[in-house]
Amino acid sequence: DIIYLNGDWITSEDAKVSVFDRGFLFADGVYEVIPVYQRRPFLLELHIQRLQRSAEAIGITFIEANYWYQLVDELIDRNNYDNGLVYIQLTFGADSQRSHLPTQPLSPTIYASMSSLHVHWDTPIPVKVAVLEDIRWQRCDIKSISLLGNIMLKREAAKLGAFEPLLHRHGRITEGASCNYFMVKNGHLYTPPADHLILAGITRTWVIQLAKSLAIEVHEEPMNVNELQHVDEVFLTSSSREVQPVGQIDDIIVGNGQCGAITAQIAEAFHASKR
Ligand code: PDD
């Protein structure tokens, strides 16, 4: 595989980053994950807009959108994945020493690579999720590389035999450790609002649009974990998982434990929209 690092196209073995990089020392950076279908990036503009928002939120100066578009195109050209995931990481840069505040003006360290993507959308296997208290910070709208809270929660869920945590703050549902959540009740679709407590997923945005085009009513509103006992279907979304049905929440079986009808309808519409 060929990766991109600060203007160079090299192998990952040849890539070198300073130990004084603020990403390494402080997780002072942001990232994006962009799906590629048939060698074409999916919803690229939305991903780049979110990258710019995240970068500006942590004080990295604006980088032209065209720079990212060209980078992604070349990355796809130089690698051999028909379907894959592009990873872009942008850190505040490398200093000459460890210092909480930068000791000098820095230029960002930009890294991008590609990996394969296989989603079995036509034979979705419902997963189990575990309800856990969201212990992360208050700016989950920034796609930060500081994922310690997310990783700790993911490990906790795995220990409970779950695929993903379903997080809540004092009872209010937020999202997963690396995905957004949707609930179906009486034919309507519900998902938490895109505020500072969740990452506004690009897949989430796309699914909301698809649902509306299928004449499904969508409600972006706060939900309590208690309401989970009365939902008909649950699914999660992300760039790497697309539309993933949930069959079990802790000990509660959702619906009959299979992929629900509306989830299947949305998953199918999602798959059709890739072309
Ligand atoms: N994760 N919420 C969180 C906390 C996430 O990390 C992600 C994505 C999402 C879904 O966003 P999108 O639909 O734009 O992928 C929601 C990526 C895939 C990751 O960390 O690998």
Residues whose N, C-alpha, C, O or C-beta is under 5 A from the ligand:
A	BS01	PDD	V33 E175 G176 A177 S178 C179 N180 L199 A200 G201 I202 T203 R204 T237 S238 S239 S240
